[in-house]
Amino acid sequence: MVEAHELGLLRLAPERVAHALWAGTHGLIGLHRANKLDHDVPFDQVVQDLGDVLAFGFVPRGAP
């Protein structure tokens, strides 16, 4: 992640990205364990969607 940041592939510092990923994942697991997620959407799909949203949110706009 450090190399990606140095190459301009991440908008945020690696520590900030790590905390955001950790918080998002922690929240998802908490919701899953509390049975608060939409049951019409498979859990694996929610995990994939969260990963996509979090990952692409750290990519600079206009990146290839």
Buried (B, 14 or more C-beta within 10 A) or exposed (E): BEEEBEEEBBBBEBEEBEEBBEEBBEEBEEBEEEEEBEEEEEEEEBBEEBBEEBEEEBEEEEEE
